[in-house]
Amino acid sequence: ADECFYKYYSETQKQLSTIGLLDIFGFESFEVNRFEQLCINYANEKLQQKFTQDIFRSVQAEYEYEGIELDEVKFEDNAAVLQLVEGRMGLISVLNEECVRPRGNDISFVNKFNFANKDSGYLVKNKNFRENEFGIEHYVGPVVYDATN
């Protein structure tokens, strides 16, 4: 009985002592980028926007308010990328719509997303993409996503 207890206890301890981490600051682009990677990259875009607003915009506004001279600080505004993801006809909206359609599918989703956002400078256009792929120009670079995964 003691042997069974220790074996069970040992296996239970292995399960209880596992720590999982999600590095949302670790922007990455893999050979195949799935929905999970899109969510991580989207979170990074939101964090980048928050950082930009908190550091650059608020400090500039404070300096102006106090009459302190400040050289212009140039920074990348990623609002257009976020609009592509979360806007009225952005990725999330089109994906939600496609999910509730009775015959919604990955290829239809990609086609609708690309068509609705064809004028966006942050939608990566490449005639060599497969029909289930789309690309987004994130603040750190382009990423191609596979809609089937």
NORVEN-V278796 format. One record per residue. N is the residue number from 1. PHI is phi in whole degrees, 0 to 359 (NA if undefined). NEAR is the number of other C-alpha atoms within 10 Angstrom. D_LAST is the distance of its C-alpha to the last C-alpha in whole Angstrom. Layout:
BEGIN
N | PHI | NEAR | D_LAST
N | PHI | NEAR | D_LAST
END
This chain:
BEGIN
1 | NA | 5 | 46
2 | 299 | 7 | 46
3 | 296 | 8 | 44
4 | 295 | 9 | 41
5 | 299 | 10 | 41
6 | 294 | 11 | 41
7 | 296 | 11 | 38
8 | 297 | 11 | 36
9 | 300 | 12 | 37
10 | 297 | 12 | 36
11 | 294 | 11 | 32
12 | 296 | 11 | 32
13 | 299 | 11 | 33
14 | 300 | 9 | 30
15 | 290 | 10 | 28
16 | 284 | 9 | 30
17 | 260 | 8 | 30
18 | 271 | 7 | 27
19 | 242 | 6 | 26
20 | 253 | 6 | 22
21 | 236 | 5 | 22
22 | 238 | 7 | 19
23 | 266 | 9 | 21
24 | 284 | 15 | 20
25 | 273 | 13 | 22
26 | 270 | 10 | 20
27 | 299 | 18 | 19
28 | 219 | 14 | 17
29 | 227 | 16 | 15
30 | 260 | 10 | 13
31 | 300 | 9 | 13
32 | 235 | 12 | 9
33 | 252 | 18 | 8
34 | 259 | 16 | 5
35 | 301 | 13 | 6
36 | 300 | 10 | 9
37 | 292 | 18 | 10
38 | 300 | 20 | 11
39 | 297 | 12 | 13
40 | 296 | 18 | 15
41 | 293 | 22 | 16
42 | 296 | 19 | 17
43 | 299 | 16 | 19
44 | 296 | 20 | 20
45 | 298 | 22 | 21
46 | 296 | 16 | 23
47 | 295 | 14 | 25
48 | 297 | 18 | 26
49 | 297 | 18 | 27
50 | 299 | 12 | 29
51 | 300 | 12 | 30
52 | 300 | 16 | 32
53 | 294 | 14 | 33
54 | 290 | 12 | 35
55 | 271 | 11 | 36
56 | 282 | 14 | 37
57 | 294 | 14 | 38
58 | 291 | 12 | 39
59 | 293 | 13 | 42
60 | 299 | 19 | 43
61 | 296 | 11 | 43
62 | 296 | 11 | 45
63 | 298 | 13 | 47
64 | 299 | 12 | 48
65 | 300 | 9 | 49
66 | 272 | 9 | 52
67 | 74 | 9 | 53
68 | 270 | 10 | 52
69 | 287 | 9 | 51
70 | 219 | 10 | 48
71 | 297 | 7 | 46
72 | 296 | 7 | 43
73 | 255 | 8 | 40
74 | 269 | 7 | 37
75 | 212 | 9 | 34
76 | 279 | 9 | 30
77 | 264 | 13 | 30
78 | 261 | 17 | 26
79 | 301 | 14 | 26
80 | 292 | 14 | 25
81 | 293 | 22 | 22
82 | 295 | 19 | 22
83 | 298 | 16 | 23
84 | 297 | 23 | 20
85 | 272 | 22 | 18
86 | 247 | 15 | 20
87 | 289 | 14 | 22
88 | 305 | 12 | 24
89 | 245 | 18 | 21
90 | 281 | 19 | 19
91 | 303 | 22 | 15
92 | 295 | 15 | 16
93 | 297 | 16 | 18
94 | 295 | 22 | 16
95 | 296 | 20 | 13
96 | 301 | 11 | 16
97 | 298 | 14 | 18
98 | 292 | 18 | 15
99 | 291 | 14 | 14
100 | 269 | 9 | 18
101 | 291 | 9 | 18
102 | 303 | 7 | 19
103 | 243 | 8 | 17
104 | 297 | 13 | 15
105 | 208 | 15 | 12
106 | 298 | 17 | 9
107 | 293 | 15 | 12
108 | 297 | 16 | 14
109 | 301 | 21 | 13
110 | 299 | 24 | 13
111 | 299 | 16 | 16
112 | 295 | 18 | 18
113 | 298 | 22 | 16
114 | 297 | 21 | 18
115 | 293 | 11 | 21
116 | 295 | 16 | 22
117 | 240 | 18 | 21
118 | 300 | 13 | 23
119 | 269 | 9 | 26
120 | 286 | 16 | 24
121 | 286 | 13 | 25
122 | 253 | 21 | 22
123 | 272 | 22 | 19
124 | 282 | 17 | 19
125 | 249 | 16 | 20
126 | 210 | 11 | 20
127 | 293 | 6 | 21
128 | 270 | 7 | 19
129 | 295 | 14 | 15
130 | 289 | 10 | 13
131 | 294 | 14 | 13
132 | 258 | 17 | 10
133 | 246 | 20 | 10
134 | 214 | 21 | 12
135 | 229 | 19 | 14
136 | 232 | 20 | 16
137 | 272 | 18 | 20
138 | 283 | 20 | 20
139 | 298 | 18 | 23
140 | 257 | 11 | 23
141 | 145 | 11 | 21
142 | 283 | 14 | 19
143 | 224 | 21 | 15
144 | 261 | 22 | 12
145 | 249 | 23 | 9
146 | 256 | 20 | 6
147 | 284 | 18 | 6
148 | 277 | 12 | 4
149 | 241 | 11 | 0
END
